[in-house]
Structures are given as C-alpha cells and as structure tokens.
Amino acid sequence: MSTMTGSITVPGLQPGECQVWWAGAAAGHGELLPLLDAGERARWSRFRRDADRARFLAAHALARRVLAVHAGMPAAELGFATLCRRCGATDHGKPRLVAAGGIEFSLSHSGERVVLALARGVVLGVDVERLKPERDAAALTPAVLSAAEQRVVAALPPAQRALALLRYWTRKEALLKATGDGLAIEPARLTVTAPDAPPALVAWEAASPPETDAYLVDLSPGPGHVASLAMLGRRLAVAERDATGLLEAGSGG
C-alpha cells in the first residue's frame, strides 16, 4: 500500500526491501518544528548555527514523516526509545520506534544531505559524511583504519586518500550504528574491504562481535558526500528515493 504525503508517494515496504530516503539539509524550515517532540526540540535549540539547526530539523522531520506512513499514525505522535546494547540503559543507545510493528530504521546527516533507512525485521545502520578534500587523513588514520587498511591508503596517490578514508569510515560507522555499539568500539578495531571493492566486513577485532552476518552497501548521496548502509542478518534489496517533497511546507503532519 502507498500513501501520498505532500507531493511524494511513500510506498509500502515490500518483503526483502530496504527504503533509503534522501533530502537536502537546507529543507529544514520552521514549519516542520511542531513534528518534533520536546526532547528533539530541546536538542534543536542548542545548535548555534542556522545550518546545523536546519540539518537536524530536516533529518528528524524526514524520519517522522516516512515512519508515520508505515506505522499508520500521525508523525508528531510517534514515540521513540533508546536501549544500550552494552549496559542495557535506556537513556542512551540505538533509537527505536515504539510500537513499530517490526519496523527498523537508522538516520544520519552531514553537510548538505540527510538520510533515513528503514526496513521491516532487519536491523539497520546508515551513515553519510561530507567529503572534505582538505581533511587531514594522516591525523585520522590511526583512529579509523586497521593496519591492513592503513597500508591500502598509504599506497594511494595523496589526492585520493581523503575519499578512501571516508569510504572506510562510513562503512564502519554504518555497521557500528547497526550493532548499537557506536563510538564504544574504535573503528580501527574493524577491517572492511578496500574502497574500490564491494563493501564487506573482513574482521572484527573487538569485544561482542555481531551475533549474525553483517551486510554492507555503498549508497549514492550525491556530489561531495559518501554514504554506506549496514544490514544485520539478511541482505535486502535497497531502493534509494528522493524525499524532497516530504519536507515541503504544508505537506502534512
């Protein structure tokens, strides 16, 4: 079943499908603010830069509008909870939709892009990062890359190293978001395939490895950005969609 929201049709989740929705960070306009709950509005208000506020608002409004269609309830009434995989605390950890009917999701935003990934019955993690050619790849390398990955990047021309680092970074970040470990595990403790190879987890040299198979997909965020998706337990068909119309003024709550 599909639902029209503003100028965008949000199709129902098909068996074996993961929907990935993209929107521009600048789409976070003030009319979307009532969609957020008190906690989200408090976080939004703490950003000092207008661009950061718009990016946060666009991402969270996007998540609410798409998830509302699949959950069958108004976007502003959706409830979210967190649970830490490591300690069981509920004041931090991976966010989940309350009364979701098996819907899993992950949200990310960076630079000019925001992204939402969702599926039914498969745990997800998604990460998008803005490419900064001036980024000091050498300074970040020890924290992000395993020894094997460092050798791959060192063999590249200097002009290609920032992109390679970011490809590794987004693949690992997506996986650590899916597992719920986040920054509790150093990305350098994981090894994934080389940036020009099909994405896959090669080694997990940290405590509490995933209890099921992990699958990685490189996404298409548009110029100047790099993005990856992780799925635990089962590989899904990925459908990337433009969500710009979902954030237009007057497109409903």
N, C-alpha and C positions, 0 to 999 in steps of 0.2 A: 504494500500500500504506500502511496506517495501523498505528501501534504505540501500545499503551496504556502510558503511563508514569504510575504513581500513579493519580489519578482523572481524568487528562486523556488524550485520544487525540490523538496527533500525526500528522496526515495526511501522506501523501507529497506532495512538491512536484509540482504539476501543470504542464504546459508553459505558459509565459506567466504564471506566478503568482509573486508575492512574498508570503511569510508574514511578518506582523508580530505578535510576541508581547509582551503586556503583563503586568507583575506589580508588586505593591507593594514598595517598598523595605524595608519592615519585615519582609518574608518571609525575609530573610537570616539564618537561625538557624544555630547552631553545627554541627548535623548535616550541613550542606552543605559544610563546610570540607574534608573529605577529597576532594571532587571537584576541588579546585584543585591546580595544580602548585606546585612550590617557589617559583617566581617570583611567582605570584599570591598565595600565602600570605604572602610577604615584603612585598608591597605592601599587603595587607590589614592586616598587623600594624603598619604605620607610621601608620595612621589613629589619631588620638587619641580622636575622638568615637565613641561606640557607634553613633550613627545613620549615620555615614559608613562604618563597618565593615559594618553591615548592608546598606547600599545597594550597596556594592561586591560583597559576597558574593552578594547576590540576583542582581545583573546577571550575574556570571561563572558562577554555578551555572545560571542560566537558559540562558545561551548553550551551556554544555556539555550540558545535558540535551536541549535541542532538537537541536543539531547532532549529538549522538551517535546519535539515531534516524536521521537522514538519512545519516550516514556509516557506520552499521552497526557501531559499536564502542562499548565502554563509555565513559561520559562522562569518567571520570578518566584515560583513556588517550589522549584527543585531544591532538594536538600543534599548536602554533601558531608561526608565524614572522612576522617583520616585514620590510618592504622599503621603503626610502625612494624615492619616485618621482624626487626631485631629484638625490640623490647616489649612490643605489644601495647605501647602507649597510644592514646587516641588524640593527643594534642599536636602530633606531627606524623609524617609519613606519607604514603601514597594516597592521594584523594580518590574517593569512590562515590558514586551516585547512590543515595539512599533509595531503597525500593526500586532498584534499577531493572528488575526482570532479566538479569544476566548481562546487561549492557556494561561493557568495559570501555574506558576512554583514557586518553592522555592528551595533554595540552602543552604547547610551547610557544614562545615568542622571542624574536630577536630582530634588531634592525628594523626593516620595513615589512616584515612578514609575521603573521600569526598562523598557527596550525592546530587543528583538532583531529585526532584519530579516534575512531570508535568501531567496536565490533561487538558481537554477542558471544559470550562464553570463552573468549580468548583474551588473556591479559596482554596489555599493550604498553609500549613506551615510545614517545616521539620526541625528537629534538631538532630544532632549527637554529642555526647560528649565522650571523653576518660575517662574510668574508672580509677580513682586513689585511690587505697586502702588506701593510706596514707592521703587522703583528710580529713581535719578537718570538719567532718559532723556537730559537735556541733556548730561550729562558723557560718556555712552557714545556719543552720536550721531556725533561726528566719526570714531570708530574703526570704527563698524559700518555706517554709511549713506553711500551715494554722495550727490552733490549733488542729484540728482533725487529720491532717496528722502527726503532731509532736507526738501525743500520739501513733500512729501506729509505727513510727520509734523507739520511746523510748522503746517499748515492744519487739523489735527485739534484738537478740544477737549482741554485738558490732561489730563483724566481718561482719555482714550483712547490717549495717546501711549506709555505703557509696554507695552501689549498690541501696538500696531503695531510698536514697536521689536523686540519679541520674535518676532513673526511674521517680520519680515525676517531677524532673527538666526538662527532655526532653519533657515530655508530655505537661507541661505548656509552655515551650519555643516554641514548635511547634504551639500551639494554639495562643499564642500572636504574633507569626510571621504571622499566617494566618489572624488574625484580623487587623494586621498592627499596633498594639499598642506597640509591642516590650517592651523595658525597661521602657516605660512611666507608666506601671502598674506593681506594685510589685507582683512577683509570689505568695507571701504569701496571696494575696487577692483572689486567686483562690483555689478551692479544687477539686482534681480529685480522682478517685478510688485508692485503695491500690495497691502497686506494683505488688502483685500476683493476682490481679483481672483484668478482662477485662477492658481496658482503657476507661474512660468516664469522662466528666465534671460533677461534682456534684453541685458546687456552684460557682457563680461569684459575689464576694462582692466588686466590684469596679464600677466606672462610666462607662457608654457606653458599656453595655454588647453586645455580638454578636446579630445581628438582626435576625439570623436564627440558626437552630440547628447546633451543632458542633459535629463532629465525630472524634475519636482518634484511631490510630492503632500503636501498637508497632512493630518496624521493626527489621531486622536481619542484623546488621552491621558487624558481625564477632567478634572474641575474643577481649576482652579488651575495648569494646565500647558499648554504649547504644544509641538507636535512637527511635524517635517517629514521627508520621505523623498526621497532623490535616487537616480535610476537613470541609468546611462550606457549609451547605445547603443540601448536599446529600452524602451518603456513597458510595464510589466507590470500585470496586474490585482492589486490589493492586498487581501489578506484579513487583517483585524485579529482577534486571538484573545486570550482571557484565559488566562494561563499560571499562575494562582494555584496550581492543583493540582499543577503540576510541582515546586513548591518545598515541598510539604508534607513533614513528617518521615516517613521510611520509604517515600518514593515511588521508591526505587531509584537506582542509580548508573550 
